Amino acid sequence: MTNPIIKLVNATTGQEVEREMNATELKAYNVRLTASELAKEQEAQKEQSRAAAEAKLLALGLTTEDLKALLG
């Protein structure tokens, strides 16, 4: 399996080089990718919790306007 391609640009000369990531770069890339996926999952869970809370408040008889005033 080939590693993802990384592009390096020399700011002084403008020379561009594309190559496969080395082991260290690949490890850092995978850590960032995992952290990003975890953040997305946490955001989705937060949104689900918010929707469930809103549904419960609506079931108690609050109106949509009440919810907007409470939750913003």
Buried (B, 14 or more C-beta within 10 A) or exposed (E): EEEEEBEEEEEEEEEEEEEEBEEEBBEEBEEEEEEEEEEEEEEEEEEEEEEEEBEEBEEEEBEEEEBEEEEE
